[in-house]
Amino acid sequence: MEDRIITYGGQAVIEGVLMRGKSAMAIAMRAPDGKIVTHTENLSAVYSGWISRTPFLRGIILLWDALGLGIHALTISANTQTGEDEKLEGPALYGTLAVSLLFGIGLFFLTPAAVGGVFERYLGWSSWWSNVLEGVLRLALLVGYLWLLGFMPDVSRVFSYHGAEHKTINAFEAGAELKPEIVANYPLEHARCGTAFLLTLVIISIFVFSLLGPMPLFWRLVSRVLLIPIMAGIAVEYIRWTANHLDWAIVRLMIKPNLALQRLTTREPDLSILEVSIASFNAMRQAESGVVI
C-alpha cells in the first residue's frame, strides 16, 4: 500500500484523464470521433531522485504536477480536441499560463493578505486576528471559486473525469478488477486528492503566517508568495500521513473536511468516462512495466 500511495496519482484534463506513476505518465482522451486516444511519456528523474524521498522538499513535486505536468497534459488534451489547425503552443500557450498563474496567486494569496493588512494597520487588529481573517477569506474565495466553476458545463464535465480518476485509483487500491461497471461502485473522494491539498494548504497558511507577526504591507505580500513552497511541503506531508493511516478513526475524522470539499470538484462519471480513466491507468502501468495489461 505504501508504494501505491507514493506512486500513483492523476488529474482530469479536457475529455480525458492523466495518470502518473513513478517513472511514466499517460493521458487517455476521448477524441472528437469518439475513439480513445492515449499518450504516454517517461517522467523526469526528479520523480525518482532524492527530492522525491526527502520529507517537506517532495512537496515541490506536487507543485510541479499541478503547474508543469498538469498544464502539459491540459495542452495535449486541448490540442486533441481542436486539431492541428487550432493547436495551442508557443507564445499563446506561455502567455495563457503566465496570466493564469498570476491570477491564482493574486486572487488566493495576495488579495486576502492585502485585506488582512488593511484591517491590521487601519483598524488596529492584532497580527494574529488579521491572519485569521486572511485565512478565512482565502478559504471563502477557494470554496466560492470552485462552487461557481461547477456551474459551467465544460468544467462540470472535467469534474466528471476527476471523479472517474478517483474511482479508478480507489478501485485499484482495493484490488478490484478495472472494468467500468465495477469501478463505478467506488467512492468519488480520495484522501490524496489535489483539492484536499488545497484546503490543507489554506489551513496551514493561517498558522504559518500568524508566526510572522506584524509587518509592512509590502513584505506581508512578498512573504505570502515566497512561503508557498514551504507550506506546500508541510501540506504534502500531512496528506501523506493521513493517507497512510486511514485505519485510525481519528484520521478518518480529520480528513472529513478534505473529502467534503472534493464534492465541489467531482461529479459522478458515466461508464464512457470511466472507460477513458481506466484506459489511462492501464496505459500508465504498461508504460512503467512494459507488460500489456
N, C-alpha and C positions, 0 to 999 in steps of 0.2 A: 504493500500500500504506500509506503514512504516513497518508493521510486516512482510510482504513478503520480503521486502528488507533485513531486518535483518536475516530472517530465511533461505531462500532458496539460494543455490549455488551449484556448481558442477564442474567437470572437466572430461576430456576424459581419458580413460585408454586403454589398448590393447583390441581391438574389443569390447569396451564397454564404459559405462558412469557411473561415480559416481555422485550421487545426495545427498546433505547434507541438512538436516533440522536443527531444534534446538535441538532435543533430539535423533535423529536417522539418519542413513545414509544407502543408498542402492547402490549396484553395479549391473547393468544388463550387461550381456556379451553374445555375440554370440559365442557359443561353436563350436568346430570343426565339430560336427554333424549337425550344422545349427540351433539347438534349442537355445532359450534364457534362460540363467541361471541367477538367481538373488541371491544376498547375502545381508542380512541386519544385522545391528549391532546397538545397543544403543550407543550413544555418551557419552563421559566422562562428568563429572559435570562442567568442565571448560566452556562448551558451554552455560550453563545457569547460571553460577556463577557471582561473582562480576566483574571479569576481563572482561567478555563479555559486561558489562554495563558501563565500565569505559573508557571514551574517551582517545585515544592515547595508553593506555595499551592493548585495544582489538585488536590492530594490531598483537599482539603475536599469536592470534588465527589464523589469516590468514597465518602467517608463519608456524604454526603447520599444517594447511590444506595442504600446499604445501609440507612440509618436512615429517611430520608424517603420517597424514591421507592419503595424496596423494600417498605416497610411499607404504603404507599398501595396498591401493586399486590396485596399479600397480602390486604388488606382487601377489595378489589374481587373477587378470586378466591374468597375465603371466602363473601362475600355471594352470589356467583353459585351456589355450591353449596347454601347454606342457604335462599335465597329471602328475600323481604321480611319474612316473619314472624319470622325469627331474625337479622335484619340486625345486624351488629356496627358500632356507631358511638357517638359521644358519650362520656360518662364511662367506660363499659365498655371502649371502644377505647383511650382515652388511659391508663386505669389499667393495662391489659394491656401497653401499650407501655412505660410507666414501670417496671413490675416487671421486664419482660424486659431492659430496658437496665441497670437496677441489678444484676440477676442476672449479666449478662455482664461488667460492669466488676468486680463483686465477685469472681466466680469466676476470671476470667482475668488480672486485673491486681492487685487488692488482696490476694487470698489468697496468691499467690506472693511478693508484696512483703513481706507480714507474716511469712511463713516465713523468707525471706532475712534480714529484720531481726532476727528472734529468734536465728538462727544467728550473725549478726554481733555482736550485743550480749552474748549469754549464753554462747556457745561460743568466742568470740574469733576468729572467722573474719575475714579481711580483707574490705574492701568489694568488692574485685574478685571473690573467690570466692563471696561471698554473692550477688552479682549473677548470676554464672554459675549458681548453684543456683536462683535465682529464674527465670532464663530457661529452664532445663531443666524445672523444674516447670511453668512456663507452657506449654511445648511439650507436655509429657506430658498436661496437662489438656486441651489443644486436641485432640490426637490421640485421647485416650480418649473425649472427649465426642462427637466426630464418629463414632468407631467404634461407640459404643453407640447413637447415633441411627439408624445404618444398620439396626439390628435391628427398628425399629418399622415395621410395614407401610406406614403412611401416609407416613412420612418417606422410606422407601425408594422409594416411587412418585414423590415430589417429586424425589428424586435421579435418577430416570429422565428426568424433564423437564429436569433440569440437564444430563444427558448429551446430550439432544436439542438443547438450546440450543448447546452446544459444537459438536456435529456440524454444525449448520446454519451457524454462523458459519465454521467451518473449511471447509465446502463452498463457501460464498460467496467466501471469500478465495482459494480455489483456482480460482475461475472455473467451478465445476461447476453443472449445472442443478439447481435446487432441487426435486427430487422425492424422496419418502421412500425409494424403493428405491436411489437414488443417494447421498443424504445418509447413509444407514445405513453406508456404507463408510468414512466419515471418522472420525478419532480422537475418543475421548471427552475427551481432555485439550486444554486450550488455555492458551497462555502467559500470557494476561491474566486468567485466572480469579480470582474473589474468594478462593477457597481458597488460591491461590498468594500473594495479597496478605497473607492472614492469617499464613502461615508466614514470609514475608519480614518482616512487622511484628514477629513474635516474635524472630527472629534479630537484627534491628536493635535491639530493646529491650535486649538483653544489652550491646551496645556503648555505647548511649546512656546507660543507667543506670549503667554502670561509670564513666563520665566524671564522674558527680556526686560520687563519693566517699562517705564515711560521713556519715550524717545521722540525726537523731532519727526514730523510727518514724513520728510524725505527718507530718512533712514528706516522709518517704520515700513514704508512701501518697498524699499530695497530689500529689507530683511525677509519680507514675505516671498519674494522671488528666489533669493539665494538659499532659503531654507527648504524649498520644495524637495530637493533630492534627499535631504536628511530625514524629513518627515515621511517621505515615500519609503525609505529604508525601514523606519520603525513600523509603518503600516504593513509592509510586506511580512515582517517577522511576526506580527500579531496574527495576520491572516494565515500564515503557515502553521503557527502554533495551534490556533483554534481548529484548523482543518485536520490536524494530526491527532486531535483529542475530542472528536465528536462523540466518543463513547462516554464522556463525562457529562452529567446532567447540567452542571453549572456552565459548561462551554456551550451547550445547545441553547441555554437561556441567553448567554452573552451575544450569540450571533443572530438572535431573532430580529433585531433592527436591520441588520445587513440583508437578511433574507427577505424581509418585508419590503425594503427599498427596491429589490430586484423585480418586484411586481410591476414597477413602472417601466422597466426596460426589457421585459419579456412578454411574449404573447404565446398562446397555445398554437403550436405549428400543426399543419395538416400533414398527411402521410408523404406528399410530394416534397415538402420542405425537409422532413426527416430523412428522406431518401438522399437529399443533397448533403446533409450533415454527416450521415453515415459514410457516404462516398468520400468525403473529405477526410474523415478519421481513418478510414481504411487506406486511402492513398498516402497519408502521412506515415502510418505504420509500415506500409510496404516500402516507402522511400527510406525509412530508417533501417529496416531489416533485410530488404531485398527479397523478402518472401511474399509471394502472391497470397492475398487474404481473400 
